[in-house]
Amino acid sequence: MVQARSYQFYHIPAMGEVAVDPAFIQEVEHRPQTNITEAEGIPLIDLSVLNSPNSSFSDDHLANLVSEIADACQKWGFFQVINHGVPSEYREKAELASRKFFDLPKEQKLKVRRDEVNPFGYYDTELTKNVRDWKEVFDISVEDPTVVPASHEPDEKELRVLTNQWPQNLPELREAFELYAEQILKLAFKLLELIALSLGLPKSRLNGFFKDHTSRIRQNHYPPCPIADLALGVGRHKDGGALTLLAQDDVGGLQVKRKTDGEWILVKPTPDAYIINVGDIVQVWSNDKYESVEHRVMVNSEKERFSIPFFFNPAHYTWVEPLEELINERNPAKYKAYNWGQFFLSRRRSNFKKLDVENLQIYHFRIN
């Protein structure tokens, strides 16, 4: 049984008290609605044909799967996968270790606090769109150490080596997540190959960009929120990387902005499924055939929520631009090339402090 938690880093008002840090309060137009629509339409895709031990599936089975992926990426930018090949025990151990970490006293979590120099570690004051998120997080790099540019400046030539920070009094956290990372990475490459095929490319066309990948895993904890109608666990945003693979608990809270009408749709949790979304990089590679879709996270006034997203990102030296096979005279390139490492570091700046302008987006590289 999970012990009752004390949320030291938030001021939870007593009954009748409304004093909450205004930094959490969203502008009126971005506050969560009271009438919630569940996303019945988000595709649920069965990957069992990829995990058949005797590879007995036919070319037709694979073609149907690729077609499902293409349809989901075009219509939603999101889909869920089941029978994905990630053994449940690895995910369960990671989820349990994550809960143990967030249950540590505040002073112990702060010993592994991340900052602008090293973005890996614990953090509880993150901003999205200049509004504070109602959450605490713990970020780790899949490749440890990992290399990124020394700064976000375009002419930066120096590199910086980043390493993970692990709490010394919770060794099972590192063990669980290093094992989990191996499994989730395998799934990420399977999905990458399916997306390549869905774009009419050889299945390994995109793999080379991930030779020295900068992927990361985040552990999210969303405490019960007394102003769930005013705040968000994560504000509206699009993911800057290639793919996101999300494991969420049964509480739910992820909302996707439906492309057809702009309505916010709640993604209902599916047991043992992963929620997949294409990020900005896939949008650029596909030259807008697939779109990185805006999403956000609601909070719950009574229940805490946990989730573990895996952000599948290429090497820092990758120049992201529309793939040459997908552009021609009738479909010219819609984006200028940009460097992923510098893009990543520029986006991280807005997590720590308010900026006078919106943080870097792919539309800044759009060719008019």
N, C-alpha and C positions, 0 to 999 in steps of 0.2 A: 504494500500500500504506500502511495506517495504521501509524504508528510505535507501538512499545511505549510504554505510558504509565506514569508514576510517579504514584502516588496519595498526594500529599504530605499531604492533610488527614486521612487515616486511618492508623492504625497497623496495617499488615499483618504479622501475626506470622510469624516464621520457623518452619520445620518443627519441630513439637513444642511450640511456644510457644502459649499460649492467652490471653495478656494482651490483652483487648479492653475498651474503655470500656464499662462496664455500662449506660451511658445508651442503648445500642443494643438491649439485650436485652429482648425482648417477654415479657410474662407468659405462663406456660405455656399457658393456654387460647387465646392469640392467636398462638402460633408456627406457622409454616407446616408442613403435614403432609408426610411423606415420600411418601405415596401420592397422586399427583396425578391428578385427573380432568380431562380436557379437555372443553371446552364444545362438544360437537358440536351441541347444541340451540340455541345462540345464532343467531338468524336472520341470514342473509346476503341482503341486499336489493339488487336491481339497479335503479339509478336512470337507466338509459339512456333511458327514455321522456321524461325531463325535459330531456335534452340533444340531442334530435333536431333537426337544423337546420331541417327543414321542418314541425315540429310535426305530424307525421303520425299520432301515436298517438291512439287513440280515447278517449272518455269511459270506456269499460270498462277500458282499460289504466290510466288514472289511478285509477279506483275500486279496482282490484285492488291497486295500489301503496299507496293510503291504507289499505286493509284490512290489508295486511302490516305497515304502520307501527303501526297500532292494536294488532294482535295482539302485536307485539314489545314495545311499551311496557307493555302490561298483564301479559304473562307473564314478561318478563325485566327490563324497564327498560333493556335494552341491545340493540343490534343492530349489524351491520357493513354498510357500503355499498360497492358497487363501481360502476364506470362513473358516477362521481360528478361528473365535469366539471372536476376540479382537474387541470390539466396536470402530468404527472409531473416535468417539468423544474423546476418551481417548488419542489416538495417536495424533490427531490434536491439542489438548490442550498441550500435551508434546512438540510437534514440535514448536508451537508458543512460548511457554515459553522459549524453548532453543534458538530460534532466538533472543528473547528479552535479554537473558543473554549475548550472544556473541556481542550484540550491545551496551553493557554497556561500559563506558570509561575504558581504560586499568587499571587505578589505582584501580577501584572498583573490577575488576576481580582478580587482584593480592591480594586482601584482603582474598580471599579463595584459595590461591595458594597451590597446593599439593607439597609434598617433599618426601624424602626417608623414613621419619618417618611415615607420614600418606599419603598413595597413593591416597586418595580421595580428589578431588577438581580440581581447574583450572590449566592448564599447556599449555605452547606454545613452548617449546623447546625439545620435545620428540625425541628420537633417535630410529631408527629401523635398525638393522645391522650396527650400528655405523655411520649412515647417518641421518641428521636431516630431519624430516618430515615437509611438507608444510601444517601445520594445527594448530589449537588450540582445546583443549579438556576440558571437564568438567566431572569428574568421580564421581559416587555415588555408595554406597553399598546398595543393596536391603534390607539386614538385618542391622538395625542401632540401637545399635552398632553391630559390627561383630568382631570375635576373630580370630587371626592368631598367629603363633609362633613369638616370640620376634625377631628372626633373621633367616637367611637362613641356618645357620650352622647345620650340621647333628645331633650334640649332644645337640641342644638347647632344654631345658625343660620348659623355661618360656614362658608365653603367653602375647600377646599385644592386647589391646582393641582399635579398630579403630572406629571413628565416622565420619559422614558426615559433611561437611562444606557447609553452605547455605548462599548466599548473603542476607544480612538483608533488602536491599531495593527492593527485588524482591520476595515477599512471594509466588506468584503464581507458581514459579519454583518448590518449594518443594511440594506444594499441587498437582500440575499436575503430577509430577514424582512418588510420593507415590501412587497415584491412578493408574497410568499407570503400575507401577511395579506389582501390584496385578493382573492385567489382563495378562501381558506378562508372568508372572510366571505360570499361569494356562496353557497357551499354551505350555510352555516349558515342563511341566510335561506330557502333552498329547503326545508330540513328543518323550519324553524319553520312554514312554510306548510303542509307536509304534516301536521304534528302538529295544527295548527289545524283542518284539514279532517277529520282523524281524530276530533276531538272534536265534529264536527258544526257547526263554526263557519266563517264566511267565511275564505278562505285568508289574507287580510291582517289578520285580527283582532288578532294579537299584534305586528305589525310596529311599531306606534306606540310601544311600550314601549322600542324600541331606537334611537330617533332620536338620542339622545346616549349611545350605549351605552358601557359600561365594560368591554368584553371585553379579555381578555389572552391572550397566548401564553406558555407555559412550555417551556423546554428542560430536559429531565431527563437526567442521566447517572448511571447506577448502576454503580460500579466492581465488579470481582470481590470477593466477600465471603467471608472465611474462616469466618464463623459463619452461613452461609446457612440453617441449621436453627434459628437463634435470633433473627435480625434480619429486618427487612422494609425494602424500598426505600421504601415508603410504607405506613404502618399503615392499618388499617381506617377507612373514612370514607365519607361521602356528599358529593356535590358540591353546593355551596350555590347555584350559578347556575341558568340555564335549561337549557342544553345543553352537553355536552362532546364535542368532535370530536378523537379521538386518532389520531395517526400513530405507529406503533411499528415498530421494526426486526424482524428475523427471529429474535431471541433469545427474545422472549416473556417473560412474567412477570406480566401482569395477571390477577388472579383476581376473579371476580364471585361474590357470595353468592346462590346459587340460591334463588328465592322459595319453591319447593315444599317444600324440605327443609332449607334453611340450609346446604347443602354448599358449600364453596369450589370453584369451577370455573375452570380455567385457560382463558383465551381464546387459542386457537391463532392465531398470526399468519397473515393472508391477504395475499398480495402486493398492494400498491397499494390496499388497502382502508383505510377509516376506521372506527374503532370509535366508536359514538355511544351516549351515555347521557343519559337525562333527569335533570335536577337537581331540587333542592328546589323551585325556583320553579315548574316545570311540575307538580310534585306538588300544590302549593297551588292554582295556577290551575285544575287539573283536579278539585280537591276530592277528591283521593285516588284518582281513577280510574286515574291513572298514578302509579307510585311511584319515587322516587329510591332506588336500590339500593346497598347497601354494597359496597365493593370495596377492594382492596389490591394491592400489588405485591411479588412475591417477588424475591429477588436470586439471583444465580448464583455459585457458588464458583469458576468457571473463566472465565466470559465477562463482559465489560462489556455494558451494555445502554443504548440511547438511545431516547427517545420525545419527542414534541412534542404536548402537548395544547393545544387551543384552547378557552378557556372563554368561552362566549357569554352575556354578562350585560347586563341592561338599564341604563337611565340611573340615576344615583344617586338621583334624586328619585322613582323609581318606588315606589309603594305596592303591595306584593304581597298579594293576597287572592284567594279563589275567584272565578272569573269569574261575573258575574251570570246569564249565559245558562245556566249549568250547575247552578244551585242553585234549589230550590223547597221546598215544604212537606215532600215526601217525602225530599228530599236537601238538608237545610239546610247552610249554610256550616260547615265543620269548623275553620276558622282565622280568627283575628283578623288584621287588616291589619298589616303591618310595613314599615318603610322599608328598601329594598335597600342604600342607601349605608351606613347605620349597621350593618346586618347584616354587610355585607362587612368593614367596619373592625373590628367586634367579633371576627369569625372570624380575622382576620389576627393579632390579639394572641397567640393561642395558638401561632402558628408560632414565636414568638421566645422565649417563656418559659413555664414551667410555671404552670398555673392551679390554684387550689384546687378548682374545679368544672369540669365538662365545658364546652367552649366552646358558644356559642349555637347552638341547633338549632331547626328549625321546630316541633318538638313543644312548645317553650316558648310558642308562639302558638296551640296547639290549644285549641279550645273544648270544654269537657267536656260 
